[in-house]
């Protein structure tokens, strides 16, 4: 017994073997229950492993979430699989966040934007929900909205934070590489046709673009901290993936954050001459890209440049419906989840656009929380970013504030809070906020 206590791995294996033996024994006595018992045993064993290795489990979840598998399953199985896959991904994230609280301790973050969704849920239930939206659906939507922030309520150790930030840099590359064998056997195309060829990976081009943004920010933070060439290479690779997705708004905000950071933030590890050389290299490529746009018009971004294509997103068809719903309850909105029922799934707009989401978070929150809910959520975000970044090193602080200024702009044209990329964005944010240090403290490389 003493040996088992001293060796947790042995304890886990012993418990797993005992549970498996119990499942087999129960299966012999009640064969009809064997499948259910075996599934419960497997889930329990996975829970043991996650509790034993929380950081590694969070990294695995982060990489899988960054693949946007709900899109792949929707294509393979049908639209019926879309929401359940999202629910499973977010439920696993909530479970891992709970494990981190158990392992590392709880933290009460009163400025976390998750409280805004709690307030809107309560206000909606008191005021009255949108016609067709039930209290259960509103609660489910509120849980899904809170899920991306779950790691913000744990006292995360430095090792967890460092590991998550380093893994975050690889999410877009993993999403693309994981699709290569499926594309080779014809099971999943690497590119999709949407106003031109767009890199999709295992998910959707817009989702992959939203995964690229925090990966680029993570590369910038690591470059300023350590100045490694590998981080520079990943920054370029993630930028190339973002270009190939053909997502215009994410590309604009990524370029803006990178340009402001490289030109205005100083770093001993990332020399000024290297930063200026990188900026000049990008500027030198722009005229070449413009000249070659006609030759590569099959690629969506070049198609936009060559033909001055506009209104490719169809947001002008979606926004009027949300504006009308918000106008009917301007102060308190219609409750969390109302944005999912404003446009019926069987409407002509959905058949044409294949989405019923607002593609404008300010408009969606206006429908769900009204002017008061939107003001509360925006205020919480502003206070959260400003206060939680104060203790970060200067470069980290400025990059994160620039990133969230870009995030605020991006929210006006995309679903940045409710999609699965939000989970990886705020897990990355929680990791950055968890590793403040004194300016005189050595970097991780020097400490090693």
C-alpha positions as CSV (number, residue, x, y, z in Angstrom):
1,X,0.0,0.0,0.0
2,X,2.8,2.4,0.9
3,X,4.4,1.8,-2.6
4,X,1.1,2.7,-4.3
5,X,0.7,5.9,-2.4
6,X,4.3,6.9,-3.1
7,X,3.8,6.2,-6.8
8,X,0.7,7.9,-8.2
9,X,1.2,6.3,-11.7
10,X,0.9,2.9,-10.0
11,X,-2.2,4.1,-8.2
12,X,-3.8,5.2,-11.4
13,X,-3.0,1.9,-13.2
14,X,-4.3,-0.1,-10.2
15,X,-7.5,1.9,-10.1
16,X,-8.0,1.6,-13.9
17,X,-7.4,-2.2,-13.8
18,X,-9.9,-2.5,-10.9
19,X,-12.5,-0.5,-12.7
20,X,-12.0,-2.5,-15.9
21,X,-12.3,-5.8,-14.0
22,X,-15.5,-4.5,-12.3
23,X,-16.9,-3.6,-15.7
24,X,-16.1,-7.1,-17.1
25,X,-17.6,-8.8,-14.1
26,X,-20.8,-6.7,-14.3
27,X,-20.9,-7.4,-18.0
28,X,-21.0,-11.2,-17.3
29,X,-23.8,-10.7,-14.9
30,X,-25.7,-8.1,-16.9
31,X,-24.6,-8.2,-20.6
32,X,-27.0,-5.5,-21.6
33,X,-25.2,-3.0,-19.4
34,X,-21.7,-4.0,-20.5
35,X,-21.3,-1.2,-23.2
36,X,-22.5,1.5,-20.8
37,X,-20.2,0.3,-18.0
38,X,-17.2,0.0,-20.4
39,X,-17.8,3.5,-21.6
40,X,-18.1,4.8,-18.1
41,X,-14.8,3.0,-17.2
42,X,-13.0,4.5,-20.2
43,X,-14.3,8.0,-19.3
44,X,-13.2,7.5,-15.7
45,X,-9.7,6.5,-16.8
46,X,-9.5,9.5,-19.0
47,X,-10.5,11.6,-16.1
48,X,-7.8,10.1,-13.9
49,X,-5.2,10.8,-16.6
50,X,-6.4,14.4,-17.0
51,X,-6.2,14.9,-13.2
52,X,-2.7,13.4,-13.2
53,X,-1.5,15.3,-16.2
54,X,-3.6,18.5,-16.3
55,X,-1.1,20.6,-18.4
56,X,-0.6,17.9,-21.0
57,X,-4.4,17.4,-21.2
58,X,-5.0,21.1,-21.6
59,X,-2.5,21.2,-24.5
60,X,-4.1,18.3,-26.2
61,X,-7.6,19.9,-25.8
62,X,-6.1,23.2,-27.1
63,X,-4.7,21.6,-30.3
64,X,-7.9,19.7,-31.0
65,X,-10.1,22.7,-30.4
66,X,-8.0,24.8,-32.8
67,X,-8.8,22.3,-35.5
68,X,-12.5,23.3,-35.5
69,X,-13.6,19.7,-35.9
70,X,-17.3,20.7,-35.7
71,X,-17.0,21.8,-39.4
72,X,-15.5,18.4,-40.4
73,X,-18.1,16.4,-38.6
74,X,-20.9,18.5,-40.0
75,X,-19.6,17.7,-43.5
76,X,-19.2,14.0,-42.8
77,X,-22.3,13.3,-40.7
78,X,-24.5,16.3,-41.5
79,X,-25.5,19.6,-39.8
80,X,-27.0,17.6,-37.0
81,X,-23.4,17.0,-35.7
82,X,-22.4,20.6,-35.6
83,X,-23.8,21.8,-32.3
84,X,-23.1,18.5,-30.4
85,X,-19.4,18.6,-31.4
86,X,-19.1,22.2,-30.1
87,X,-20.9,21.2,-26.9
88,X,-18.5,18.3,-26.4
89,X,-15.4,20.5,-27.0
90,X,-16.7,23.2,-24.6
91,X,-17.7,20.6,-22.0
92,X,-14.2,19.1,-22.0
93,X,-12.8,22.6,-21.6
94,X,-15.1,23.2,-18.6
95,X,-14.0,19.9,-17.2
96,X,-10.3,20.7,-17.6
97,X,-10.9,24.1,-16.1
98,X,-12.5,22.4,-13.1
99,X,-9.5,20.0,-12.8
100,X,-7.1,23.0,-12.9
101,X,-9.1,24.6,-10.0
102,X,-8.8,21.3,-8.0
103,X,-5.1,20.9,-8.7
104,X,-3.9,24.5,-8.6
105,X,-6.5,26.3,-6.5
106,X,-9.4,28.7,-7.3
107,X,-9.2,32.3,-8.2
108,X,-12.0,34.9,-8.0
109,X,-11.7,37.1,-11.1
110,X,-14.3,39.7,-10.6
111,X,-13.4,41.5,-13.8
112,X,-13.7,38.5,-16.0
113,X,-16.1,39.1,-18.9
114,X,-17.8,35.8,-18.1
115,X,-19.8,37.7,-15.4
116,X,-21.4,39.8,-18.1
117,X,-23.0,36.7,-19.6
118,X,-24.2,35.7,-16.1
119,X,-25.8,39.1,-15.7
120,X,-27.5,39.0,-19.1
121,X,-28.8,35.5,-18.3
122,X,-30.5,36.7,-15.1
123,X,-31.8,39.9,-16.8
124,X,-33.2,37.9,-19.7
125,X,-35.0,35.5,-17.4
126,X,-36.5,38.3,-15.4
127,X,-37.4,40.5,-18.4
128,X,-38.6,37.8,-20.7
129,X,-37.0,35.7,-23.4
130,X,-37.2,36.0,-27.2
131,X,-40.2,34.2,-28.6
132,X,-39.2,30.6,-29.2
133,X,-36.2,30.7,-26.8
134,X,-36.7,28.5,-23.7
135,X,-35.1,29.0,-20.3
136,X,-33.1,25.8,-20.8
137,X,-31.8,26.9,-24.1
138,X,-30.8,30.3,-22.7
139,X,-29.0,28.6,-19.8
140,X,-27.2,26.3,-22.2
141,X,-26.1,29.2,-24.4
142,X,-24.9,31.1,-21.3
143,X,-22.8,28.1,-20.2
144,X,-21.3,27.9,-23.8
145,X,-20.6,31.7,-23.6
146,X,-18.8,31.3,-20.3
147,X,-16.9,28.2,-21.2
148,X,-14.0,30.0,-23.0
149,X,-13.1,31.9,-19.8
150,X,-13.1,28.9,-17.5
151,X,-9.3,28.8,-17.0
152,X,-9.4,32.4,-15.7
153,X,-10.8,31.1,-12.4
154,X,-7.8,28.9,-11.6
155,X,-4.5,29.9,-10.0
156,X,-2.5,28.6,-12.9
157,X,1.2,27.8,-12.3
158,X,4.0,29.2,-14.4
159,X,4.7,25.8,-16.1
160,X,1.1,25.6,-17.3
161,X,1.1,29.1,-18.7
162,X,4.5,28.6,-20.5
163,X,3.4,25.3,-22.0
164,X,0.0,26.7,-23.2
165,X,1.6,29.7,-24.8
166,X,4.2,27.6,-26.6
167,X,1.5,25.1,-27.8
168,X,-0.7,28.0,-28.9
169,X,1.9,29.0,-31.6
170,X,1.4,25.6,-33.3
171,X,-2.4,25.4,-33.5
172,X,-2.8,26.7,-37.1
173,X,0.1,24.5,-38.3
174,X,-1.4,21.4,-36.6
175,X,-4.8,22.1,-38.0
176,X,-3.4,22.2,-41.6
177,X,-1.0,19.3,-41.2
178,X,-3.7,17.1,-39.7
179,X,-5.8,17.6,-42.8
180,X,-3.1,16.6,-45.2
181,X,-3.6,12.8,-45.0
182,X,-7.4,13.3,-45.2
183,X,-7.0,15.4,-48.3
184,X,-4.7,12.8,-49.8
185,X,-7.3,10.1,-49.6
186,X,-10.1,12.5,-50.6
187,X,-11.9,12.5,-47.3
188,X,-11.5,16.2,-46.6
189,X,-10.3,19.0,-49.0
190,X,-7.5,21.2,-47.8
191,X,-8.9,24.2,-49.7
192,X,-12.6,25.2,-50.3
193,X,-14.0,27.4,-53.0
194,X,-15.6,30.6,-51.6
195,X,-14.9,33.5,-53.9
196,X,-11.7,31.7,-54.7
197,X,-9.6,29.0,-53.1
198,X,-9.4,29.3,-49.3
199,X,-7.3,27.2,-47.0
200,X,-9.7,25.5,-44.5
201,X,-7.7,22.7,-42.9
202,X,-10.1,20.5,-40.8
203,X,-12.4,23.4,-40.1
204,X,-13.6,26.5,-42.0
205,X,-11.4,29.3,-43.4
206,X,-12.8,31.9,-41.1
207,X,-12.3,29.7,-38.1
208,X,-8.8,28.9,-39.1
209,X,-8.1,32.6,-39.5
210,X,-9.4,33.3,-36.0
211,X,-7.1,30.5,-34.7
212,X,-4.2,32.2,-36.5
213,X,-4.6,35.5,-34.8
214,X,-3.7,34.5,-31.2
215,X,-1.0,32.2,-32.6
216,X,0.6,35.2,-34.2
217,X,0.3,37.1,-31.0
218,X,1.9,34.2,-29.1
219,X,4.8,34.2,-31.5
220,X,5.3,37.9,-31.1
221,X,5.3,37.6,-27.3
222,X,7.9,34.8,-27.4
223,X,10.0,36.7,-29.9
224,X,10.2,39.7,-27.6
225,X,10.9,37.5,-24.6
226,X,13.5,35.2,-26.1
227,X,14.3,36.2,-29.7
228,X,14.4,32.7,-31.1
229,X,14.5,32.2,-34.8
230,X,12.0,29.3,-34.5
231,X,9.4,31.7,-33.2
232,X,10.1,34.0,-36.1
233,X,9.7,31.1,-38.5
234,X,6.4,30.2,-36.8
235,X,5.2,33.8,-37.0
236,X,5.9,33.8,-40.8
237,X,4.2,30.3,-41.2
238,X,1.1,31.4,-39.3
239,X,1.0,34.6,-41.3
240,X,1.1,32.6,-44.6
241,X,-1.7,30.4,-43.4
242,X,-3.7,33.4,-42.5
243,X,-3.2,34.9,-46.0
244,X,-4.3,31.6,-47.6
245,X,-7.5,31.5,-45.6
246,X,-8.5,34.6,-47.5
247,X,-10.0,36.2,-44.4
248,X,-9.6,39.9,-44.9
249,X,-10.5,41.4,-41.5
250,X,-8.3,39.0,-39.5
251,X,-5.4,39.6,-41.9
252,X,-5.8,43.4,-41.5
253,X,-5.8,43.2,-37.7
254,X,-2.9,40.8,-37.6
255,X,-0.8,43.1,-39.9
256,X,-1.8,46.1,-37.8
257,X,-0.8,44.5,-34.4
258,X,2.4,43.2,-35.9
259,X,3.3,46.5,-37.5
260,X,2.6,48.6,-34.3
261,X,4.5,46.0,-32.2
262,X,7.6,45.8,-34.4
263,X,7.9,49.5,-34.8
264,X,7.1,50.7,-31.3
265,X,8.1,48.1,-28.8
266,X,11.7,47.6,-27.8
267,X,13.4,44.4,-26.9
268,X,16.9,43.3,-26.1
269,X,16.2,39.8,-27.3
270,X,14.6,40.9,-30.6
271,X,17.0,43.4,-32.0
272,X,15.7,46.6,-33.7
273,X,17.5,45.7,-37.0
274,X,15.7,42.4,-37.1
275,X,12.4,44.0,-36.5
276,X,12.9,46.7,-39.2
277,X,14.2,44.1,-41.6
278,X,11.0,42.0,-41.1
279,X,8.8,45.1,-41.7
280,X,10.8,46.2,-44.8
281,X,10.6,42.6,-46.2
282,X,6.8,42.6,-45.9
283,X,6.5,46.1,-47.5
284,X,8.7,45.0,-50.4
285,X,6.4,42.0,-51.0
286,X,3.2,44.1,-51.2
287,X,3.8,45.5,-54.7
288,X,4.8,42.1,-56.0
289,X,1.6,40.6,-54.5
290,X,-0.5,43.3,-56.2
291,X,1.2,42.7,-59.6
292,X,0.7,39.0,-59.3
293,X,-2.9,39.2,-58.2
294,X,-4.3,38.6,-61.7
295,X,-2.1,35.5,-62.2
296,X,-3.3,33.9,-59.0
297,X,-7.0,35.0,-59.1
298,X,-8.1,31.5,-58.2
299,X,-6.8,32.2,-54.6
300,X,-9.5,34.2,-52.7
301,X,-7.3,37.0,-51.4
302,X,-5.8,37.6,-54.9
303,X,-9.3,37.4,-56.4
304,X,-10.5,40.2,-54.1
305,X,-7.4,42.3,-55.0
306,X,-7.8,41.8,-58.7
307,X,-11.5,42.2,-59.1
308,X,-12.2,44.5,-56.1
309,X,-14.8,42.0,-54.9
310,X,-17.0,43.2,-52.2
311,X,-19.9,41.9,-50.1
312,X,-18.6,38.4,-50.1
313,X,-19.8,37.7,-46.6
314,X,-23.5,38.5,-47.1
315,X,-23.7,40.3,-43.8
316,X,-26.1,42.8,-45.3
317,X,-28.6,40.0,-45.4
318,X,-28.1,39.0,-41.8
319,X,-27.8,42.3,-39.9
320,X,-31.2,43.8,-40.6
321,X,-32.9,40.9,-38.8
322,X,-30.8,41.4,-35.7
323,X,-31.2,45.1,-35.8
324,X,-35.0,44.7,-35.9
325,X,-34.9,42.2,-33.0
326,X,-32.7,44.6,-30.9
327,X,-35.0,47.5,-31.6
328,X,-38.0,45.7,-30.0
329,X,-36.2,45.5,-26.6
330,X,-33.4,48.1,-26.7
331,X,-32.4,48.3,-23.1
332,X,-32.4,44.7,-21.7
333,X,-32.4,42.5,-24.8
334,X,-34.0,39.1,-25.1
335,X,-31.7,36.9,-23.0
336,X,-28.5,35.0,-23.7
337,X,-29.1,32.7,-26.7
338,X,-31.6,35.0,-28.4
339,X,-29.0,35.5,-31.2
340,X,-29.4,31.8,-32.2
341,X,-33.2,32.1,-32.8
342,X,-33.5,35.5,-34.5
343,X,-33.2,33.9,-37.9
344,X,-35.0,30.5,-38.2
345,X,-32.7,27.7,-39.3
346,X,-35.1,26.8,-42.2
347,X,-35.3,30.4,-43.5
348,X,-34.2,31.4,-47.0
349,X,-31.3,33.4,-45.6
350,X,-29.9,30.4,-43.8
351,X,-30.3,28.2,-47.0
352,X,-28.3,30.8,-48.9
353,X,-25.7,31.8,-46.2
354,X,-25.4,28.5,-44.3
355,X,-25.4,30.4,-41.1
356,X,-27.8,32.2,-38.8
357,X,-25.1,33.9,-36.6
358,X,-24.9,37.7,-36.6
359,X,-21.3,38.0,-37.6
360,X,-21.2,41.1,-35.4
361,X,-20.8,40.6,-31.7
362,X,-22.0,44.1,-30.8
363,X,-25.2,43.5,-32.7
364,X,-25.7,40.0,-31.2
365,X,-25.0,41.2,-27.6
366,X,-27.4,44.1,-28.3
367,X,-30.1,41.5,-29.1
368,X,-29.3,39.3,-26.1
369,X,-28.4,41.9,-23.4
370,X,-29.6,45.2,-24.8
371,X,-27.7,48.5,-24.4
372,X,-27.1,47.7,-20.7
373,X,-25.8,44.2,-21.3
374,X,-23.5,45.4,-24.1
375,X,-22.2,48.3,-22.1
376,X,-21.5,45.9,-19.1
377,X,-19.7,43.4,-21.3
378,X,-17.6,46.0,-23.1
379,X,-16.7,47.6,-19.8
380,X,-15.7,44.3,-18.3
381,X,-13.4,43.5,-21.2
382,X,-11.8,46.9,-21.1
383,X,-11.2,46.7,-17.3
384,X,-10.1,43.1,-17.5
385,X,-7.4,43.7,-20.1
386,X,-6.2,46.9,-18.6
387,X,-5.9,45.6,-15.0
388,X,-4.8,42.1,-15.6
389,X,-2.0,43.2,-18.0
390,X,-0.5,45.9,-15.6
391,X,1.9,43.4,-14.0
392,X,3.1,41.9,-17.2
393,X,6.5,42.8,-18.7
394,X,6.3,45.9,-20.9
395,X,6.4,44.0,-24.3
396,X,3.8,41.5,-23.2
397,X,1.5,44.2,-21.8
398,X,1.6,46.3,-25.0
399,X,1.2,43.4,-27.3
400,X,-1.8,42.1,-25.4
401,X,-3.5,45.5,-25.3
402,X,-2.9,45.9,-29.0
403,X,-4.3,42.4,-29.6
404,X,-7.5,43.2,-27.7
405,X,-7.9,46.6,-29.5
406,X,-7.8,44.5,-32.7
407,X,-10.2,42.0,-31.1
408,X,-12.6,44.8,-30.4
409,X,-12.5,45.9,-34.0
410,X,-12.8,42.3,-35.3
411,X,-15.9,41.7,-33.2
412,X,-17.8,44.1,-35.4
413,X,-17.6,41.8,-38.4
414,X,-17.2,38.2,-37.0
415,X,-18.3,35.8,-34.3
416,X,-15.3,36.1,-32.0
417,X,-17.0,35.2,-28.7
418,X,-19.2,32.2,-29.5
419,X,-17.1,30.1,-31.8
420,X,-14.6,27.5,-30.7
421,X,-11.6,29.7,-31.6
422,X,-12.7,31.9,-28.7
423,X,-11.8,29.0,-26.4
424,X,-8.2,28.9,-27.6
425,X,-8.0,32.7,-27.6
426,X,-9.0,33.0,-23.9
427,X,-7.1,30.0,-22.8
428,X,-4.0,31.8,-24.3
429,X,-5.1,35.0,-22.6
430,X,-5.4,33.2,-19.2
431,X,-1.9,31.8,-19.8
432,X,-0.4,35.2,-20.5
433,X,-2.0,36.8,-17.5
434,X,-0.8,33.9,-15.3
435,X,2.9,34.5,-15.8
436,X,3.6,38.1,-14.7
437,X,7.1,38.6,-13.5
438,X,9.4,41.4,-12.3
439,X,11.3,43.1,-15.0
440,X,14.6,42.1,-13.4
441,X,13.6,38.5,-13.3
442,X,15.5,36.2,-15.8
443,X,13.8,34.9,-18.9
444,X,12.9,31.3,-19.1
445,X,15.9,30.7,-21.4
446,X,18.4,32.3,-19.1
447,X,16.9,30.6,-16.0
448,X,17.3,27.2,-17.7
